[in-house]
Amino acid sequence: MTFQNIRMILRLHRATVIHAAILAILFVLAISPVAGRALMQQNGTYVPNAVNRMPDANDRDKMQQQRSDADRIEAANAERKKQICADSDKLLKMATDLKDDLDKTSKDTLSIETIHKIDAIQKLTKDMKDKLRLRSN
């Protein structure tokens, strides 16, 4: 390639580069209002209209429903806690009664009443275990 051929190629490329630069400037000018809005949102001076609007009836109903659901869950958890406390007191009483009965009997014999007490204790512990697993979130 000769020097003149290279100069001709550079002139052709120079025109392409100038056209690309003009297009880039036009693109930047066209997109600058959008970029300006994005900057205003980042600075906190621009707030979309959806954020500023007052809650309508549906929104108020949803908020009220969420509050009432939370209140119901809290009340259910408090009631469950009371039941577990009462059951644990009952279990303690049943266990001490069983221990007293076992101390009175001989080591080789168990009465039917003692076996029924053991079954009742087992049932109560299973119910307590189920209540402890159950959590209303």
C-alpha positions as CSV (number, residue, x, y, z in Angstrom):
1,M,0.0,0.0,0.0
2,T,1.2,3.4,-0.8
3,F,1.0,6.5,1.3
4,Q,-1.7,8.0,-0.9
5,N,-3.9,4.9,-0.5
6,I,-3.5,5.2,3.2
7,R,-4.4,8.9,3.2
8,M,-7.5,8.1,1.1
9,I,-8.6,5.4,3.5
10,L,-8.0,7.8,6.5
11,R,-10.2,10.4,4.8
12,L,-12.9,7.9,4.3
13,H,-12.7,6.8,7.9
14,R,-12.5,10.4,9.1
15,A,-15.9,11.0,7.5
16,T,-17.3,7.9,9.2
17,V,-15.9,9.0,12.6
18,I,-17.4,12.5,12.2
19,H,-20.8,11.0,11.3
20,A,-20.6,8.7,14.3
21,A,-19.7,11.6,16.6
22,I,-22.6,13.6,15.4
23,L,-25.0,10.7,16.0
24,A,-23.5,10.2,19.5
25,I,-24.1,13.8,20.3
26,L,-27.7,13.7,19.1
27,F,-28.3,10.6,21.1
28,V,-26.9,12.2,24.3
29,L,-29.1,15.2,23.7
30,A,-32.1,13.1,23.2
31,I,-31.5,11.0,26.3
32,S,-30.5,13.8,28.7
33,P,-34.0,14.5,30.0
34,V,-34.4,10.8,31.0
35,A,-31.0,10.9,32.7
36,G,-31.9,14.1,34.5
37,R,-35.1,12.4,35.9
38,A,-33.1,9.4,37.0
39,L,-30.6,11.7,38.8
40,M,-33.5,13.6,40.5
41,Q,-34.8,10.2,41.8
42,Q,-31.4,9.3,43.2
43,N,-31.1,12.6,45.0
44,G,-34.5,12.3,46.5
45,T,-36.0,15.4,45.0
46,Y,-38.3,13.5,42.6
47,V,-40.9,11.2,44.0
48,P,-43.2,9.2,41.6
49,N,-46.9,10.0,41.8
50,A,-47.7,6.4,43.0
51,V,-45.8,7.1,46.2
52,N,-47.5,10.4,46.9
53,R,-51.0,9.2,46.4
54,M,-53.3,8.7,49.4
55,P,-54.3,5.1,50.1
56,D,-57.7,4.2,48.6
57,A,-60.3,2.0,50.1
58,N,-58.7,-1.2,48.9
59,D,-55.3,-0.2,50.4
60,R,-57.0,0.7,53.7
61,D,-58.8,-2.7,53.7
62,K,-55.5,-4.5,53.1
63,M,-53.8,-2.7,55.9
64,Q,-56.7,-3.3,58.3
65,Q,-56.7,-7.0,57.3
66,Q,-52.9,-7.3,58.0
67,R,-53.3,-5.6,61.4
68,S,-56.2,-7.9,62.3
69,D,-54.3,-11.0,61.1
70,A,-51.3,-10.0,63.3
71,D,-53.6,-9.4,66.3
72,R,-55.3,-12.8,65.8
73,I,-51.9,-14.5,65.5
74,E,-50.6,-12.8,68.6
75,A,-53.8,-13.7,70.6
76,A,-53.5,-17.3,69.4
77,N,-49.9,-17.5,70.5
78,A,-50.7,-16.1,73.9
79,E,-53.6,-18.6,74.4
80,R,-51.3,-21.5,73.3
81,K,-48.7,-20.3,75.8
82,K,-51.3,-20.3,78.6
83,Q,-52.4,-23.8,77.6
84,I,-48.9,-25.1,77.6
85,C,-48.2,-23.6,81.0
86,A,-51.4,-25.1,82.4
87,D,-50.5,-28.5,80.8
88,S,-47.0,-28.4,82.3
89,D,-48.4,-27.8,85.8
90,K,-50.8,-30.6,85.3
91,L,-48.0,-32.9,84.0
92,L,-45.9,-32.1,87.1
93,K,-48.8,-33.0,89.4
94,M,-49.4,-36.2,87.5
95,A,-45.8,-37.2,87.5
96,T,-45.5,-36.6,91.3
97,D,-48.7,-38.6,91.9
98,L,-47.3,-41.5,89.7
99,K,-44.0,-41.4,91.7
100,D,-45.9,-41.6,95.0
101,D,-48.0,-44.6,93.6
102,L,-44.8,-46.3,92.4
103,D,-43.1,-45.8,95.8
104,K,-46.1,-47.5,97.5
105,T,-46.2,-50.6,95.3
106,S,-43.7,-53.4,95.2
107,K,-41.1,-53.5,92.4
108,D,-42.8,-56.5,90.6
109,T,-46.4,-55.4,90.5
110,L,-48.2,-52.4,88.9
111,S,-51.9,-51.7,89.4
112,I,-54.3,-50.9,86.5
113,E,-54.7,-47.5,87.9
114,T,-51.0,-46.8,87.7
115,I,-50.9,-48.0,84.1
116,H,-53.8,-45.6,83.3
117,K,-51.9,-42.8,84.9
118,I,-48.8,-43.6,82.7
119,D,-51.0,-43.6,79.6
120,A,-52.6,-40.2,80.6
121,I,-49.1,-38.8,81.2
122,Q,-48.0,-40.1,77.8
123,K,-51.1,-38.6,76.1
124,L,-50.6,-35.2,77.8
125,T,-46.9,-35.1,76.8
126,K,-47.8,-35.9,73.2
127,D,-50.4,-33.1,73.2
128,M,-47.9,-30.6,74.7
129,K,-45.3,-31.6,72.1
130,D,-47.8,-31.0,69.3
131,K,-48.7,-27.6,70.8
132,L,-45.1,-26.6,71.0
133,R,-44.5,-27.6,67.4
134,L,-47.6,-25.5,66.3
135,R,-46.6,-21.9,65.7
136,S,-48.8,-19.3,64.2
137,N,-46.6,-16.9,62.3
